[in-house]
Amino acid sequence: MDSPHKLLDGPMDGLEADGRLRLPPNVTTVMAEDLRAGLVLAADHEAAIQIDASETVSIGQAALQLLIAARHEADRMKIPFAIENAQAPLVQRIEALGLAGMLGLTGKGDKIQ
């Protein structure tokens, strides 16, 4: 039986063919291991780490820590990192926590790049 807390059901679920990782509406701490695996797979594409957050309205602390680590890894690998299509509730949470700069937040609601 599948857990309702899983981000990835299989090794490629949530990961698009171009390496873009699609986040669910609520990214909880319970999903952190799946998110980590998805970010590793996204980084393996070596062109960019792209995260589609178009459905995401809430995110837990562990998931945010993983996104920050992914940003640092992208910088180390000298590849682009982008969280795309972020909705206002997610952007506001990231800004409220003071993490907008660390994640390259450039504006409210549309895109973290």
C-alpha positions in Angstrom: 0.0 0.0 0.0 1.3 3.4 -1.0 1.9 6.0 1.8 0.0 9.3 1.4 3.2 10.9 2.5 5.3 9.7 -0.4 6.7 12.3 -2.9 8.0 9.7 -5.2 6.3 6.3 -5.7 9.1 4.9 -7.8 12.5 6.1 -8.8 11.2 8.5 -11.5 7.7 9.5 -10.2 7.6 13.3 -9.7 10.7 13.7 -12.0 10.0 14.8 -15.5 12.1 13.5 -18.5 14.0 16.8 -18.6 15.0 16.4 -15.0 12.5 18.9 -13.5 11.2 17.8 -10.1 7.5 18.3 -9.5 6.5 19.0 -5.9 3.1 18.0 -4.4 0.8 20.5 -2.8 2.1 19.8 0.7 5.7 18.9 1.2 5.9 17.5 4.7 8.9 16.5 6.8 7.8 12.8 6.3 8.5 13.3 2.6 12.1 14.5 3.1 13.8 11.3 2.1 11.8 11.1 -1.1 12.6 14.7 -1.8 16.3 14.1 -1.3 16.1 11.2 -3.7 14.3 13.3 -6.3 16.8 16.2 -5.9 19.7 13.7 -6.4 18.1 12.5 -9.6 17.5 16.0 -10.8 21.1 16.9 -10.1 22.2 13.8 -12.1 20.9 15.6 -15.3 23.7 18.1 -14.8 22.1 20.7 -16.9 20.1 22.3 -14.1 18.2 21.6 -11.0 14.6 22.7 -11.8 11.8 22.4 -9.3 8.1 22.9 -10.3 6.3 24.2 -7.3 3.1 25.2 -9.1 0.9 23.0 -6.8 2.8 23.6 -3.6 1.2 25.7 -0.9 3.1 24.4 2.2 6.5 23.0 2.9 8.2 21.7 6.0 11.5 22.7 7.6 13.3 19.5 6.5 12.2 20.0 2.9 13.4 23.6 3.0 16.8 22.5 4.3 17.0 20.0 1.4 16.2 22.8 -1.1 18.9 25.0 0.4 21.4 22.0 0.1 20.3 21.5 -3.5 20.9 25.2 -4.2 24.4 24.9 -2.8 25.1 21.7 -4.8 23.9 23.5 -8.0 26.3 26.3 -7.2 29.1 23.9 -6.6 28.4 22.1 -9.9 28.0 25.5 -11.6 24.5 24.6 -12.9 21.3 26.7 -12.7 18.9 26.2 -9.8 15.3 27.3 -10.1 12.1 26.8 -8.2 9.5 27.6 -10.8 5.9 28.6 -10.7 5.9 29.1 -6.9 2.5 30.1 -5.6 2.1 33.1 -3.2 1.6 31.0 0.0 4.9 29.2 -0.6 6.7 32.4 -1.5 5.4 34.1 1.6 6.5 31.2 3.8 10.0 31.3 2.4 10.2 35.1 2.8 8.8 34.9 6.4 11.5 32.4 7.3 14.2 34.7 5.8 15.2 32.1 3.2 14.3 34.0 0.1 17.8 35.2 -0.6 19.3 31.8 0.0 16.9 30.2 -2.5 17.2 33.1 -4.9 13.7 34.4 -4.5 13.3 37.3 -7.0 9.6 38.1 -6.6 6.3 37.1 -5.1 4.2 34.4 -6.5 5.5 33.6 -9.9 9.0 32.2 -9.7 11.9 31.5 -7.4 15.0 31.5 -9.6 
